[in-house]
Amino acid sequence: MQQPLATYLLWAYVFFLWFYFRSQGPLSLMSRWKSYNVMNTGEPGSSYGEIMGRNKSFCDISKKEILETVDTLISYSSPVNEPFTIAEYGAADSSCSMGLMTDIINTVRSKCGINKEIHIMYEDLPESDFNSLYKRIHGIIPIPRSYLLDHENVYVTSSGTNFYKQCFPANSVDLAISFSAFQWLSKPVQLSDSVYRYLSKCEEEKDAFKKQAFNDWMTILKNRAKELKPGGWGIFSNFGEDEGTQEKPPKMSFKDACIHFDEIWKSFYSRGIIKQAEFVNGTLSGVFRNTRELEEPFRASNELQNLGLQLHKIKLDTLPCFIKTEWKERLKLGVDDKEKFAQDLTDINRVSTYNTFYGALDGERSKEEKSQICDLFYEEMRDAFLSRYPDDVDTDVIYTTTYVFKQ
């Protein structure tokens, strides 16, 4: 039986859309930690939220203190006729923080009742997945469950503004929070011998990295100081490093993943897969600050104090990688799936680094060639993880949480 012409036209259109979007390549380097398919709409297994939303420890590690801070703010400094305002920076699609926001709302409601207005503001870059953000907020993507399904008088807005700028009106935020975002630099700082400063031996280039990290952290804090209300608090968690001791060398987050990044990218250069300029351009534009570096803007000048911002404390925690935790849970059930561990660990690292390596490749290369090089890179990373027993891979996270308040 002959198919109707409309059916052929429909399939031709579907094929065209597939080919078009397949050929577009990644977004720009300034997409920070987002994946090469950051703008997808939350299809199962492919979105940022599907990959990263499984990890709750980044929010949970400071949840108790965040809720205690909310309780204090509500008790002493929140006018009855004003909304309680929360701002999350680098929020992505909200999947990681959805449960925490629910707990914050419940804390406010327990003190103020259901009529207290709550305003939740999400910040991320214009390229971010705001499509999935609002689908999650309104329950179209049902997991995790949205607080809007259970609470009235909660209002959600978003700002597609780089957090190196002021994102919200002055004196408008009661509680500013961020998880795993502020370690990304405002601009690349290139290293000639490594993809990350911890592994570099060039002191001059490492000093340039340190200077950029200081200036960027100062800028972030100054903008948050402007946005916070007097009496407001900021709680900012980031990947970090510990400083080590004479007996123990410093330790960085995701140590073995970074080492494999470095080894494979160097191998690509030595094998002629990439050029020298491309190797240098592959420097990861992030910095895992230690406690001393996080404190430095408060010591170096009076700029923050003049804006009313005070440092309360900095907490350092070591968190097991959730990929390894999931593997151990399956192992208890008798399933030793090293292949899944290696693939999952590769996927999570691909999310945060693909744009850097794709963007490092020469503009004269075709999109197809760039994609092939990047695919090979992550295939070799998966093989590197697969060659080792999961429990021997150091994927722990050094997590720093900075607590500040505005006088």
C-alpha positions, -999 to 999 in steps of 0.1 A, spaced: 0 0 0 14 34 -9 21 57 20 4 92 19 27 120 7 22 137 41 39 108 59 70 110 37 72 148 42 69 143 80 98 119 80 119 141 58 113 170 82 122 149 112 155 138 95 163 174 86 159 185 122 180 156 134 208 164 109 207 202 116 210 199 154 235 171 152 258 194 131 256 224 154 284 215 177 289 227 213 281 260 229 308 285 238 335 281 264 316 305 287 289 278 293 310 271 324 302 236 337 274 227 312 275 198 288 278 200 250 240 194 249 232 219 276 201 232 258 183 199 255 149 197 271 155 171 298 151 139 278 158 108 299 195 101 304 208 131 283 203 163 303 225 181 328 199 173 354 198 136 346 235 134 351 242 158 379 208 157 397 216 122 412 241 140 435 225 155 466 256 157 488 267 191 475 235 207 489 232 183 519 266 191 533 255 226 543 217 220 545 215 220 583 234 254 586 214 269 557 181 260 574 194 274 607 203 306 589 168 308 573 153 303 607 174 331 622 166 355 593 129 348 596 130 353 634 149 386 635 151 404 602 122 396 579 94 422 577 60 406 576 49 425 545 80 417 525 88 384 507 116 362 519 140 362 489 164 334 480 189 337 451 207 307 437 237 313 414 248 288 388 215 271 393 214 251 360 180 233 358 174 234 396 175 196 399 203 195 425 188 221 448 150 214 444 149 194 477 168 221 496 144 248 483 115 227 496 131 225 530 137 262 530 101 269 522 89 245 549 112 264 574 97 297 564 62 284 565 67 269 600 75 304 613 54 327 591 24 306 579 12 299 544 6 336 535 42 346 537 54 353 502 86 336 491 106 347 461 131 323 445 155 337 419 177 315 398 208 329 381 227 313 352 242 322 318 219 330 289 230 297 273 218 277 302 190 252 302 161 275 313 138 253 293 144 224 317 145 247 347 109 258 342 97 223 332 111 211 365 97 240 385 62 234 371 63 196 374 64 188 337 97 170 344 84 153 376 116 143 393 126 157 417 92 169 429 88 206 426 79 228 456 54 247 435 31 216 434 28 218 472 31 255 481 12 286 472 26 322 475 59 311 461 72 331 431 100 321 408 120 343 385 153 338 367 182 360 355 203 350 325 232 371 337 268 362 344 274 361 381 305 383 375 279 411 372 253 422 396 223 400 388 196 413 411 186 447 426 207 461 454 195 451 489 170 426 476 183 392 487 178 376 521 197 344 514 223 339 485 234 303 478 255 286 452 268 251 447 298 242 426 297 273 404 320 300 417 352 280 409 348 289 372 369 319 361 357 349 342 382 343 315 407 316 305 442 316 319 464 294 298 491 270 310 518 257 287 525 224 304 492 212 319 454 214 318 451 225 354 472 246 377 476 220 404 496 198 379 516 226 364 553 231 372 554 266 357 554 290 387 549 321 366 519 308 349 505 294 382 509 329 397 488 344 368 462 318 376 463 327 413 459 364 405 429 358 382 413 336 409 418 363 435 403 390 413 374 369 403 365 358 438 367 395 449 343 404 421 319 377 430 318 387 466 314 424 458 284 418 436 268 395 462 274 422 488 255 447 468 226 423 462 222 412 499 199 430 522 214 443 554 214 413 577 213 389 547 236 359 544 255 342 516 265 305 517 287 295 488 300 259 483 327 251 457 352 225 447 384 232 464 418 220 476 433 215 510 466 231 518 483 200 531 509 198 558 546 191 560 537 154 564 509 153 538 509 170 504 479 192 493 449 173 479 427 185 451 391 176 441 387 149 415 424 142 416 426 111 394 401 125 369 423 156 365 454 135 361 438 115 334 427 147 316 462 159 317 478 126 306 454 121 277 456 157 264 494 155 265 492 122 247 471 138 220 498 164 215 527 139 214 508 117 190 501 146 166 463 145 171 464 181 184 487 211 178 507 229 205 483 259 205 454 235 209 471 219 238 475 252 255 440 263 248 428 231 266 436 246 300 406 242 322 392 276 332 384 268 368 403 269 400 399 248 432 406 274 459 420 265 493 408 281 525 436 307 525 427 318 490 390 321 500 399 343 530 423 365 511 399 392 497 388 399 533 424 403 544 438 421 514 417 453 515 387 470 531 366 469 499 343 441 512 340 456 547 331 490 532 302 472 514 292 457 548 302 421 539 318 401 567 333 366 567 317 343 592 336 311 585 349 287 559 342 250 562 362 223 544 347 188 538 358 157 519 330 141 501 330 107 484 322 109 447 286 99 442 296 77 412 317 56 435 290 56 462 265 42 436 290 16 425 296 5 462 258 2 467 255 -20 437 285 -41 449 266 -48 481 239 -64 460 265 -86 442 268 -65 411 304 -54 403 297 -34 372 331 -17 366 320 -8 331 291 13 344 314 30 369 339 39 343 312 52 319 293 72 346 326 88 358 334 97 322 300 111 316 301 134 346 335 147 336 324 152 300 296 174 312 320 198 329 348 198 304 336 191 268 332 228 259 368 235 270 384 208 248 361 213 219 367 250 220 405 245 222 406 229 188 416 250 157 388 269 140 400 255 107 389 220 117 355 209 107 328 204 134 328 167 126 366 165 131 364 183 164 336 160 176 356 130 166 387 142 185 366 149 216 348 115 214 382 98 212 393 118 242 365 106 264 367 71 251 403 70 263 393 85 296 367 58 300 393 32 292 417 47 318 390 44 345 381 9 333 418 -2 336 416 4 374 395 -11 401 369 15 411 379 16 448 414 25 438 403 56 418 406 88 438 375 108 429 369 124 463 357 160 463 373 186 485 343 209 492 346 243 507 317 263 520 321 301 526 296 318 550 293 355 548 268 381 561 260 417 554 259 441 583 
